[in-house]
């Protein structure tokens, strides 16, 4: 333990105990009390003394430790000076210091006793000291009242030790209440001369009867109030405002009822004081009645105070005249602005007009630069107020800079006010928050007329007749308002024979190309309509645009639509089909027979005349119900939308061929193109260099000296490596599959491949790389060149699921690349006549094809055989079809594609390529065409388009024999094209709802 360093200089403020003896009288004392005293202030020692006295009372212990702590507070700081003030010149300071040394050294030989008496014995005193008995008497009620205020108890104990020291070290009783003086000094109180005179003149003597003995005592009757505290409700006031306090508090150990008043004074900025009204009413706190609460208000108007900084000084007194210390709270007084004045430039404005002021004025005795703002509010006719923009800029008047001028303008348009009577309320504030009185100026608002600067509606389909729309179609709306600031809403109305149909409501003052789906309005049937926009103002008044004529052509899917099949069909058109007709040819070489229509009665086809029409360059199709249609406009106003049609025949038996023909030797035999309408899809695309075809098969012949060669396939489009030899079983399987997908077209030999332009990445997964490596290689190649990838998987059987890794790894590879890759995988030849024996071929596809169930970018492809044929316009078509007997099927079959298709083999001969191995490249080639017209699609979206647009076979809807039907290239390309050209319009429909 570090010993205490005692400074024997009696006048030093750092003297710890004020003890002058030397050597240090405390250096050999036991450590307990000295350890507790280390570094403690007098206030902390008073608190500890009170705590120890409470413990002594509650546990029936000697009070020696509480006296030791109280003595510590007495001798801790400036004892010599304090003793001279409290006891006078006759007091023996050295004797008192010796006593302090002994007590702090725990030599308790000369120590007053402590007794705890009932209140009835104490004559109202908190504590007392009897010299004859050398006993300090403590009032039990006082202890209980102050159980949570040990400092007050410690202070009372110090006062009585002061009486003891006076008796111990003074030859005569010091005048007045020397104990209270000492206790106050120890607590840090600074006495004024007047207060000391009063205390020196006080008679604190009394006589207690204790048992049969009468004891002369000196009393500690009253403890001064403490802890005066409050805050001003406002610290910046005008000269006429009220200075107020809510929730002031003061503490009195004798209870709040002992409080007399709080004395208030105002100190001016020049240092002079003004005595003001006092607070004289106190409310005891319900949780502790030693605390008294008070409120206070002082009207400043009568004091004639000027602007400046002030302080409110306060001191609380009890009924005995004891007081707290002074408490000071600063505030300022500011002279409020006055004489706010202005006039409105106009007392009548429109709902979209501007309310304005030129030459407003306000006066501030502190100068115009002291002005902060003019706060404006609009009062409505119903009595409610709207807070509006304020003025914050003022210009001092050159003749008197105490006046500030301002201008003001308020645009009413954004407030959406209706016509009526209003007033503008204003109040000017200075920077201190003082303000003028409110000023009110009345005005009126009149309704502002809304007018249309533009309005038009038109058919959204994009055909050549903007003012004619199919029933259930869509229209576009545009409008603009020249004055729409009082606008509530704009609605679009269609009017027919007095009936009004509301087609939607908008809130903006302008609208551009809003899409409205008429299919949502079943009552909007065929006929002539007037369309108009109606703007409603905030006051409920309607303003109309000009009207526009729109003809709605009667149409329904059931009554005005003609469908073909997978085969070559002649579809007859007649006037009975209505003013609006839709023809969907689907597969085969289909003819639309217009036997009742002469060429001269055709106004246009796809927006151009019949004579100017070129099927390869015509891209102006109409978009209707989610897909793209060719269209004919007839002179009498009828319109025909059609797709999947290869020929038009007119009343004179002349024809217009729409499909694309090639000059390849075996093109006429390629029934696989017709059953899936590939030669119609060629009108829109023959493949894109942005799409990569990948053959996961037996490769293609590249090895020198090997048997066969590459026939009718452009080597410039092939991406090969040394592992590609196509010699698996000396069959040429990979060459035939690639021929179906990508043979050279229009070279007067061989066949026409489905895709004429895309590169083909050749991978030999039979004698070259494993399946997973082949997929990775192609993906890496495609990603490096930002290509979309269509895989044809000429693989069947379960073993391929783990070729090059686990099945989980294969699935992850497929999933991770669904944004750019789609897989067309052979369903398998597991049935009779097939090359694998799969007992489950009737209920499930084989191998990798099964992954179509869990991966949206995988398609299992079944083999569709032609059971009978028909030649139309020199082209071989299927007249009957069925699933090949060997082809796997089941609930996980995605789609069908043609098998037994003409293909060029590696020996340079045309042969009919069979099995699901042929269906698969047919599917892959068609898929690549669809992706060629819309590269924004991912693999899953692309598969969904192929499913939605397939030609249904067998039982209506998806079934376990034909899956979702046979793939239709023309329908799929048109759907993808529509989504690319006008996604918003095409996306009104999804699934097979276009034309199932």
Order of alpha helices (4+ residues) and beta strands (2+ residues): alpha-alpha-alpha-alpha-alpha-beta-beta-beta-alpha-alpha-alpha-alpha-beta-beta-beta-beta-beta-beta-beta-beta-beta-beta-beta-beta-beta-beta-beta-beta-beta-beta-beta-beta-beta-beta-beta-beta-beta-beta-beta-beta-beta-beta-beta-beta-beta-beta-beta-beta-beta-beta-beta-alpha-alpha-beta-beta-alpha-beta-alpha-beta-alpha-beta-beta-beta-beta-beta-beta-alpha-alpha-alpha-alpha
